[in-house]
């Protein structure tokens, strides 16, 4: 019954005798988000409902109310249950970072990535201060306000509290992979419980993605198959950080290495990470840059996704086909017997083609079983200013080494096949990281290689 209640909410419907539905902002497995207007105050808001009675919206609203004092967290106006539907009314926001990339040709300049990273680092520092980890950092969960100045962190449907009273949760293995596989931390892939370090690692991937427009493992991340998470992990674990950061400021490499070096319950040095990004900001010398150019695209607000999942394209296309069929049925010269024969022939042809496609798809996607946890080095070193950190990490809860391994940011082809076959141990000694823009080179400097004790269960696949 819950499912049909939500489907019946159309444009111009009135919800709770208060909110007039203006448009659908997004829909997915966890619910729908509508743009609505409070008919009593004439204020525009966002209305989120649960498609299934799983309490996700109620849990999200509870966490958001806890974080209301933080800048860049959506304001919650109302939440509860109505007609077996759980709902939440919150602040209406603008375009996402993902939309900004599309409007700018699929990438953003380095200064834009740094400015976004600085804001999001502050958001994470504050929500971590309240004992909450987001667990789903990605471009479409980072929205601008309507003035295109402040970046908001949204969608706390997967967020969890990591503090029990004054105590940090203990490490745990065998957990499900959650969030977006493209931006998920390595620990998330390996089935460990997530903590503050995982949010920071995801932020590192996001900043790199904003500049380059793609990540090496994204082709696998877009595949809808049972082994998607495993395929992404295989590539992600094999890519050296200095190769991943080619074309990005050198400080991004330090940022990502530091996030990976943290222990499960270790408090991150946010000021150290902030200083890295501030240094890049000064070196780029774009003091006048802002995101105000996005205001020109404010009309695209209704088309921007606000929640995981697919849009209403299929339902809209069905309505269009229905209208066309009605118009066709009014034609008195229509030969219904001929139409019926054509329809039956199309059905038979469709079944044959579907069978061929299924067979070809099965042959193409034959899964080869491999060890889901590739052998990695068991310690990690990061050179910080005047200090050295040696930690065994990640016991816990979307190119080759030669010159061909360098990532060409203009090359659209995916290097996944090369990654999958290049799982080798890396035991180079750490060196001081070059802080300049990382470029291609035949003999890359020795880098900090990610490693974790792979003690937990096999990677969870969703």
Long-range contacts (C-beta under 8 A, 24 or more apart in sequence): 1-84, 2-50, 2-51, 2-52, 2-53, 2-84, 2-85, 3-51, 3-52, 5-83, 5-84, 5-85, 6-31, 6-32, 6-49, 6-50, 6-51, 6-85, 9-34, 9-49, 14-39, 15-47, 15-82, 15-87, 16-82, 19-45, 19-47, 19-89, 21-47, 22-302, 23-302, 24-302, 24-311, 24-312, 25-301, 25-302, 25-304, 25-305, 25-306, 25-307, 26-304, 26-305, 26-306, 26-307, 26-309, 26-311, 27-51, 27-307, 27-309, 27-310, 27-311, 27-312, 28-307, 28-308, 28-309, 28-310, 29-308, 29-309, 30-54, 30-56, 30-57, 30-157, 30-307, 30-308, 30-309, 31-56, 31-57, 31-307, 32-307, 33-306, 33-307, 35-92, 35-301, 35-302, 36-89, 44-92, 45-77, 45-89, 45-90, 45-91, 45-92, 46-74, 46-89, 46-90, 46-91, 46-92, 46-93, 46-306, 47-87, 47-88, 47-89, 48-87, 48-88, 48-89, 48-90, 48-306, 48-307, 49-85, 49-86, 49-87, 49-88, 50-85, 50-86, 50-87, 53-84, 53-86, 55-86, 56-86, 56-157, 57-86, 57-87, 57-88, 57-157, 58-86, 58-88, 59-157, 60-88, 60-155, 60-156, 60-157, 60-159, 61-88, 63-132, 63-156, 63-159, 63-161, 64-88, 64-90, 64-156, 66-130, 66-132, 67-126, 67-127, 67-130, 67-132, 67-156, 70-123, 70-126, 70-127, 70-130, 71-126, 71-150, 72-119, 72-122, 72-123, 72-150, 72-151, 72-152, 72-153, 73-123, 73-127, 73-152, 73-153, 74-152, 74-154, 91-152, 92-146, 93-143, 93-144, 93-145, 93-146, 93-152, 93-154, 94-143, 94-144, 94-145, 94-146, 94-148, 94-294, 94-298, 94-301, 94-304, 95-143, 95-144, 95-148, 95-294, 95-297, 95-298, 95-300, 95-301, 95-304, 96-139, 96-140, 96-141, 96-142, 96-143, 96-144, 96-304, 96-305, 97-139, 97-140, 97-142, 97-143, 97-151, 97-206, 97-210, 98-138, 98-139, 98-140, 98-304, 98-305, 99-140, 99-294, 99-297, 99-300, 99-304, 100-144, 100-291, 100-294, 101-139, 101-210, 101-213, 103-294, 103-297, 103-300, 106-213, 107-210, 107-211, 107-212, 107-213, 108-210, 108-211, 109-211, 109-286, 109-289, 110-211, 110-248, 110-249, 110-280, 110-284, 111-281, 111-284, 111-286, 111-289, 112-210, 112-289, 112-291, 113-207, 113-208, 113-210, 113-211, 113-248, 114-207, 114-249, 114-277, 114-280, 114-281, 114-284, 115-281, 115-289, 115-291, 116-142, 116-151, 116-207, 116-210, 117-203, 117-206, 117-207, 117-277, 118-274, 118-277, 118-278, 118-281, 119-150, 119-151, 120-151, 120-153, 120-203, 120-206, 121-200, 121-203, 121-270, 121-273, 121-274, 121-277, 122-274, 123-151, 123-153, 124-153, 124-196, 124-199, 124-200, 124-203, 124-270, 125-270, 127-153, 127-159, 128-196, 128-199, 128-268, 131-161, 131-162, 131-163, 132-156, 132-159, 132-160, 132-161, 132-162, 133-159, 133-160, 133-161, 133-162, 133-194, 133-195, 133-196, 133-198, 133-199, 134-158, 134-159, 134-199, 135-159, 135-160, 135-178, 135-179, 135-188, 135-194, 135-198, 135-199, 136-178, 136-179, 136-180, 137-179, 137-183, 137-199, 137-202, 137-203, 137-206, 138-179, 138-180, 138-182, 138-183, 138-202, 138-206, 138-398, 139-206, 139-209, 139-210, 140-304, 140-305, 140-306, 142-206, 143-304, 143-306, 144-291, 144-294, 146-298, 147-295, 148-290, 148-291, 148-292, 148-293, 148-294, 148-295, 149-290, 149-291, 149-292, 154-306, 155-306, 155-307, 155-308, 157-308, 160-194, 162-194, 162-195, 162-196, 168-195, 168-265, 169-193, 169-195, 169-265, 171-264, 171-265, 171-395, 171-396, 171-397, 172-396, 172-397, 173-395, 173-396, 173-397, 173-455, 173-456, 173-457, 174-456, 174-457, 174-460, 175-397, 175-460, 176-460, 176-462, 177-229, 177-459, 177-460, 177-461, 177-462, 178-462, 179-398, 180-221, 180-398, 181-217, 181-220, 181-221, 181-228, 181-229, 181-232, 181-398, 182-209, 182-215, 182-217, 182-218, 182-221, 182-232, 182-398, 183-209, 183-398, 184-229, 184-232, 184-398, 185-259, 186-233, 186-236, 186-237, 186-260, 186-394, 186-450, 186-452, 187-394, 187-396, 187-397, 187-452, 188-397, 189-229, 189-232, 189-233, 189-236, 189-237, 189-459, 190-233, 190-373, 190-394, 190-452, 190-454, 190-456, 190-459, 191-397, 191-456, 191-457, 191-458, 191-459, 191-460, 192-264, 192-394, 192-395, 192-396, 192-397, 192-456, 193-264, 193-396, 193-397, 194-396, 194-397, 195-264, 195-265, 195-396, 195-397, 196-262, 196-266, 196-267, 196-268, 197-259, 197-260, 197-262, 197-263, 197-264, 197-266, 197-268, 197-393, 200-255, 200-258, 200-259, 200-262, 200-268, 200-273, 201-256, 201-259, 201-260, 203-259, 204-252, 204-255, 204-256, 204-259, 205-256, 207-248, 207-252, 207-255, 208-244, 208-245, 208-248, 208-252, 208-256, 211-247, 211-248, 212-247, 212-248, 212-407, 212-409, 213-409, 214-409, 215-244, 216-244, 216-399, 216-407, 216-414, 216-415, 216-416, 216-419, 217-416, 217-419, 218-414, 219-414, 219-416, 220-416, 221-398, 225-365, 226-367, 226-461, 227-367, 227-461, 228-461, 229-459, 229-460, 229-461, 229-462, 230-372, 230-459, 230-461, 231-416, 231-420, 233-372, 233-459, 234-370, 234-374, 234-419, 234-420, 234-423, 235-416, 235-419, 235-420, 237-374, 237-376, 237-423, 237-450, 238-374, 238-419, 238-420, 238-422, 238-423, 239-399, 239-419, 240-401, 240-405, 240-426, 240-444, 240-447, 240-449, 241-447, 241-448, 241-449, 241-450, 242-438, 242-444, 242-445, 242-447, 243-399, 243-405, 243-406, 243-407, 243-444, 244-407, 245-438, 246-406, 246-407, 246-409, 246-438, 246-439, 246-440, 247-407, 247-409, 247-437, 247-438, 247-439, 248-437, 248-438, 249-280, 249-283, 249-284, 249-435, 249-436, 249-437, 249-438, 250-433, 250-434, 250-435, 250-436, 250-437, 250-438, 251-276, 251-277, 251-279, 251-280, 251-435, 252-280, 252-438, 253-433, 253-438, 253-447, 254-382, 254-433, 254-435, 257-380, 257-382, 257-433, 257-447, 257-448, 257-450, 258-382, 258-384, 258-389, 260-380, 260-393, 260-394, 260-448, 260-450, 261-380, 261-381, 261-382, 261-389, 261-391, 261-393, 261-448, 262-391, 262-393, 263-391, 263-393, 264-393, 264-394, 264-395, 264-396, 266-391, 272-384, 272-385, 279-435, 372-458, 372-459, 373-454, 373-458, 373-459, 374-423, 375-423, 375-425, 376-425, 376-449, 376-450, 376-451, 376-452, 376-454, 377-425, 377-426, 377-427, 377-449, 377-451, 378-451, 378-453, 379-451, 380-448, 380-449, 380-450, 380-451, 381-430, 381-448, 382-430, 382-448, 383-430, 383-431, 383-432, 383-433, 383-448, 392-453, 393-451, 393-452, 393-453, 394-452, 394-453, 395-452, 395-453, 395-455, 395-456, 396-456, 402-442, 403-440, 403-442, 406-440, 406-441, 408-440
